[in-house]
């Protein structure tokens, strides 16, 4: 019978099992990039509307 350490238990419990930490970083980076892009496009549209009706 193999004994497992506390760090192995914690690492197993906290990981999703599907993605490595590098994959999670990549997903978070893509999510932030998408949020920033949508925000930038929104403000560009607001600026164009303000200039159009000014």
Backbone as a printed PyTorch tensor [residue, N CA C, xyz], in Angstrom:
tensor([[[  0.8490,  -1.1780,   0.0000],
         [  0.0000,   0.0000,   0.0000],
         [  0.8910,   1.2370,   0.0000]],

        [[  0.6220,   2.1470,  -0.9150],
         [  1.4460,   3.3470,  -1.0560],
         [  0.8390,   4.4950,  -0.2550]],

        [[  1.6800,   5.1510,   0.5160],
         [  1.2430,   6.3200,   1.2740],
         [  1.4010,   7.5580,   0.3920]],

        [[  0.4050,   8.4450,   0.4260],
         [  0.5140,   9.6850,  -0.3360],
         [  0.6650,  10.8460,   0.6360]],

        [[  1.4030,  11.8370,   0.2040],
         [  1.6680,  12.9730,   1.0870],
         [  0.5010,  13.9610,   1.0440]],

        [[  0.5020,  14.8760,   2.0000],
         [ -0.5430,  15.8910,   2.0590],
         [ -0.5290,  16.7830,   0.8240]],

        [[  0.6620,  17.0920,   0.3080],
         [  0.7340,  17.9590,  -0.8700],
         [  0.1190,  17.2850,  -2.0870]],

        [[  0.2840,  15.9780,  -2.1980],
         [ -0.3270,  15.2620,  -3.3180],
         [ -1.8460,  15.2680,  -3.2010]],

        [[ -2.3500,  15.1400,  -1.9920],
         [ -3.8000,  15.1620,  -1.7630],
         [ -4.3590,  16.5290,  -2.1250]],

        [[ -3.7000,  17.5730,  -1.6660],
         [ -4.1660,  18.9320,  -1.9450],
         [ -4.0960,  19.2260,  -3.4360]],

        [[ -2.9970,  18.8630,  -4.0770],
         [ -2.8320,  19.1000,  -5.5060],
         [ -3.9180,  18.3750,  -6.3020]],

        [[ -4.2290,  17.1430,  -5.9120],
         [ -5.2550,  16.3660,  -6.5990],
         [ -6.6330,  16.9670,  -6.3600]],

        [[ -6.9050,  17.4070,  -5.1440],
         [ -8.2190,  17.9620,  -4.8110],
         [ -8.4610,  19.2940,  -5.5090]],

        [[ -7.4260,  20.0990,  -5.6670],
         [ -7.5960,  21.4320,  -6.2320],
         [ -7.5330,  21.4550,  -7.7500]],

        [[ -6.9720,  20.4310,  -8.3630],
         [ -6.8790,  20.4420,  -9.8160],
         [ -8.1700,  19.9220, -10.4200]],

        [[ -8.5220,  20.4480, -11.5860],
         [ -9.7450,  20.0050, -12.2600],
         [ -9.5430,  18.6640, -12.9230]],

        [[ -8.2960,  18.3080, -13.1740],
         [ -8.0120,  17.0370, -13.8130],
         [ -8.0190,  17.1240, -15.3230]],

        [[ -8.6060,  18.1570, -15.8570],
         [ -8.7150,  18.3050, -17.3090],
         [ -7.6160,  19.1810, -17.8880]],

        [[ -7.2140,  20.1990, -17.1500],
         [ -6.2350,  21.1490, -17.6590],
         [ -5.0360,  21.2140, -16.7280]],

        [[ -3.8830,  21.4130, -17.3330],
         [ -2.6930,  21.6380, -16.5300],
         [ -2.7060,  23.0950, -16.0640]],

        [[ -1.8890,  23.4530, -15.0870],
         [ -1.8290,  24.8600, -14.6620],
         [ -1.5110,  25.7970, -15.8310]],

        [[ -0.6940,  25.3350, -16.7740],
         [ -0.3860,  26.1680, -17.9310],
         [ -1.6310,  26.3740, -18.7920]],

        [[ -2.4440,  25.3510, -18.9290],
         [ -3.6850,  25.4530, -19.6910],
         [ -4.6760,  26.3860, -19.0210]],

        [[ -4.7330,  26.3470, -17.6830],
         [ -5.6170,  27.2540, -16.9690],
         [ -5.1590,  28.6930, -17.1550]],

        [[ -3.8530,  28.9200, -17.1400],
         [ -3.3220,  30.2690, -17.3620],
         [ -3.6960,  30.7520, -18.7490]],

        [[ -3.5900,  29.8740, -19.7270],
         [ -3.9200,  30.2310, -21.0930],
         [ -5.3980,  30.5790, -21.2150]],

        [[ -6.2580,  29.8130, -20.5690],
         [ -7.6960,  30.0760, -20.6270],
         [ -8.0300,  31.4060, -19.9570]],

        [[ -7.3980,  31.6830, -18.8300],
         [ -7.6390,  32.9530, -18.1410],
         [ -7.1460,  34.1160, -18.9860]],

        [[ -6.0040,  33.9290, -19.6220],
         [ -5.4550,  34.9900, -20.4670],
         [ -6.3950,  35.2730, -21.6410]],

        [[ -6.9200,  34.2270, -22.2520],
         [ -7.8610,  34.4020, -23.3630],
         [ -9.1440,  35.0690, -22.8960]],

        [[ -9.6140,  34.7190, -21.7110],
         [-10.8300,  35.3340, -21.1790],
         [-10.6300,  36.8220, -20.9250]],

        [[ -9.4980,  37.1920, -20.3280],
         [ -9.2170,  38.6080, -20.0910],
         [ -9.0530,  39.3650, -21.4020]],

        [[ -8.3950,  38.7430, -22.3680],
         [ -8.2200,  39.3850, -23.6680],
         [ -9.5650,  39.6150, -24.3420]],

        [[-10.4530,  38.6440, -24.2720],
         [-11.7910,  38.7890, -24.8610],
         [-12.5670,  39.8970, -24.1560]],

        [[-12.5020,  39.9460, -22.8330],
         [-13.2030,  40.9840, -22.0780],
         [-12.6590,  42.3660, -22.4280]],

        [[-11.3580,  42.4950, -22.5330],
         [-10.7490,  43.7750, -22.8880],
         [-11.1500,  44.1970, -24.2980]],

        [[-11.1560,  43.2560, -25.2370],
         [-11.5140,  43.5620, -26.6210],
         [-12.9680,  44.0190, -26.7270]],

        [[-13.8670,  43.3240, -26.0530],
         [-15.2800,  43.7120, -26.0780],
         [-15.4620,  45.0890, -25.4520]],

        [[-14.7660,  45.3380, -24.3590],
         [-14.8440,  46.6460, -23.7070],
         [-14.3270,  47.7500, -24.6280]],

        [[-13.2100,  47.5010, -25.2920],
         [-12.6460,  48.4940, -26.2080],
         [-13.6040,  48.7710, -27.3740]],

        [[-14.1930,  47.7330, -27.9350],
         [-15.1420,  47.9210, -29.0370],
         [-16.3680,  48.7030, -28.5860]],

        [[-16.8390,  48.4430, -27.3870],
         [-17.9710,  49.1910, -26.8470],
         [-17.6410,  50.6790, -26.7610]],

        [[-16.4730,  51.0040, -26.2060],
         [-16.1300,  52.4180, -26.0470],
         [-15.8640,  53.1000, -27.3810]],

        [[-15.3330,  52.3800, -28.3450],
         [-15.1640,  52.9490, -29.6870],
         [-16.5270,  53.2750, -30.2790]],

        [[-17.4930,  52.3780, -30.1060],
         [-18.8540,  52.6290, -30.6080],
         [-19.4700,  53.8380, -29.9120]],

        [[-19.2630,  53.9650, -28.6130],
         [-19.7900,  55.1200, -27.8740],
         [-19.1700,  56.4080, -28.4000]],

        [[-17.8690,  56.4040, -28.6430],
         [-17.1950,  57.5970, -29.1560],
         [-17.7500,  57.9830, -30.5290]],

        [[-17.9370,  56.9890, -31.4050],
         [-18.4810,  57.2930, -32.7280],
         [-19.9100,  57.8390, -32.6460]],

        [[-20.7180,  57.3110, -31.7480],
         [-22.0730,  57.8260, -31.5840],
         [-22.0630,  59.2560, -31.0590]],

        [[-21.1810,  59.5360, -30.1130],
         [-21.0830,  60.8990, -29.5720],
         [-20.6400,  61.8610, -30.6840]],

        [[-19.6540,  61.4640, -31.4660],
         [-19.1830,  62.3390, -32.5490],
         [-20.2470,  62.5230, -33.6210]],

        [[-21.0340,  61.4950, -33.8800],
         [-22.0730,  61.5810, -34.9150],
         [-23.1560,  62.5850, -34.5240]],

        [[-23.5790,  62.5790, -33.2670],
         [-24.6810,  63.4370, -32.8360],
         [-24.2230,  64.7520, -32.2340]],

        [[-22.9300,  65.0020, -32.2180],
         [-22.4200,  66.2440, -31.6540],
         [-22.5340,  67.3120, -32.6660]]])
